[in-house]
Structure formats: structure tokens, C-alpha cells
Amino acid sequence: MKLNKIASILAFILGAMSVVAGGMAIRGWSPGYFVLNWLPVYNFIMGLLTVIIPAVLIWRNSRHAMTAAITTIVIHTIATLILLSAFQGRPATESIFAMLFRLIVWLIILALMVFQARKDTPRRKK
């Protein structure tokens, strides 16, 4: 299986998990710890966008796939930094770990995409 297909599947699963978790929290499910009001909405929207945009672009090996993946990880990085700085001490440890998990998975997705791009690039003869 091509590395981009694996990366796309990872992105889709991560996005779907965010849609489910964010959707449940928006509908009133309480995970048993304090959740910032905007975080479930962020998770739901980003999860939905991930399933619709980067996962599909990566699967299709679109020329825009890398841009979509980098944009997604930048947005998640900014949200994580906001959680760690502006809301110091307020977010639950589980929320921070979830954001860090998301960043790690996206780094793996980007690495798979880079390896696939290197495999696809014809090598020059010296």
C-alpha cells in the first residue's frame, strides 16, 4: 500500500474521532473533566474539515495534499499553543494530551507523505 494511502487513512480516522468526540460534547456529553466551551466546537469543525479536505486530497495524491496537511498541522499547533499559554491551568490534562496526540499523528502523516514524495521523485544519474 502506498504511504499516501496510509497517511490518508490516518487523517480520516483522526478526523472521524474528532467529529465523534466533539459532537458528543456539543450535545451535552460530559467526559468527567472540565472542558473549555470552544474546544468541542473546534474538535468537531476541524475533524469534519480533516475528513473532507486533507484526507481526500492525500488519498487522491493531489498536488494540494501537502499544503492541506501542513495547514492542518499549523492550525492544530496554534490551538495547542493557545491551550498551553492563554488558558494556563484551565484545560484538563486529557484535553492537552488529546491535542498533543493529534499533533504527533499529523507529524507521522507528514512524514509518510514526505517519504512517498521522495519515492515518487525520479533520481538523477550522476
C-alpha positions in Angstrom: 0.0 0.0 0.0 1.3 3.4 -0.9 2.4 5.6 2.0 -0.1 8.3 1.0 -2.9 5.9 1.3 -1.8 5.0 4.9 -1.5 8.8 5.6 -4.9 9.4 4.3 -6.5 6.6 6.3 -4.8 8.0 9.5 -6.1 11.5 8.7 -9.6 10.2 8.1 -9.6 8.2 11.4 -8.2 11.1 13.4 -10.8 13.4 11.8 -13.7 11.0 12.4 -12.6 10.6 16.1 -12.7 14.4 16.5 -16.1 14.6 14.9 -17.5 11.9 17.2 -15.9 13.3 20.4 -16.6 16.9 19.6 -20.2 16.1 18.5 -20.9 14.2 21.7 -19.5 17.0 23.9 -21.5 19.6 21.9 -24.7 17.6 22.5 -24.1 17.6 26.3 -22.0 14.5 27.0 -19.6 15.2 29.9 -16.3 13.3 29.8 -15.9 13.8 33.6 -13.5 16.6 33.5 -13.6 20.4 32.7 -13.8 21.1 29.0 -13.4 24.7 27.6 -16.6 25.7 25.8 -14.9 26.3 22.5 -12.8 23.1 22.4 -15.5 20.6 21.4 -16.6 23.0 18.6 -13.0 23.3 17.5 -12.6 19.5 17.6 -15.9 18.9 15.6 -15.2 21.5 12.9 -11.5 20.5 12.5 -12.5 16.9 12.4 -15.1 17.5 9.8 -12.7 19.6 7.7 -10.0 16.9 8.0 -12.3 14.2 6.8 -13.5 16.3 3.8 -10.3 18.1 2.7 -6.8 16.7 3.7 -7.8 13.1 3.9 -9.4 13.2 0.4 -6.5 15.2 -1.1 -3.9 12.9 0.4 -5.8 9.8 -0.9 -6.0 11.3 -4.4 -2.3 12.3 -4.2 -3.4 15.8 -5.2 -0.8 18.5 -5.7 -2.6 20.4 -2.9 -2.3 17.5 -0.4 0.9 18.7 1.3 -0.4 22.2 1.6 -3.6 20.9 3.2 -1.7 18.7 5.6 0.7 21.5 6.6 -2.1 23.9 7.0 -3.9 21.4 9.3 -0.9 20.8 11.5 -0.3 24.6 11.8 -3.9 25.2 12.9 -3.6 22.4 15.5 -0.2 23.7 16.7 -1.7 27.2 17.2 -4.7 25.8 19.1 -2.4 23.7 21.2 -0.2 26.7 22.0 -3.3 28.7 22.9 -4.4 25.9 25.3 -1.0 25.8 26.9 -0.5 29.6 27.2 -3.7 31.6 27.3 -5.6 29.1 29.3 -2.9 28.0 31.6 -4.2 25.6 34.3 -7.8 25.6 33.0 -7.8 22.9 30.3 -7.9 19.3 31.6 -4.8 17.2 31.2 -6.9 14.9 28.9 -7.6 17.8 26.6 -3.9 18.7 26.4 -2.9 15.1 25.8 -5.6 14.8 23.0 -4.1 17.9 21.3 -0.6 16.5 21.6 -1.7 13.1 20.3 -3.3 14.9 17.3 0.0 16.8 16.6 2.0 13.5 16.8 -0.3 11.7 14.4 -0.1 14.7 12.0 3.7 14.6 12.1 3.5 10.9 11.2 1.1 11.7 8.4 3.5 14.4 7.1 6.5 12.0 7.4 4.6 9.4 5.3 3.8 12.0 2.7 7.4 13.1 2.5 8.7 9.6 2.2 6.2 8.9 -0.6 7.2 12.1 -2.4 10.8 11.0 -2.2 9.9 7.6 -3.6 7.9 9.1 -6.4 10.7 11.6 -7.5 12.9 10.2 -10.2 16.5 10.1 -9.2 19.1 11.8 -11.3 22.0 9.9 -12.7 25.4 11.4 -11.9 
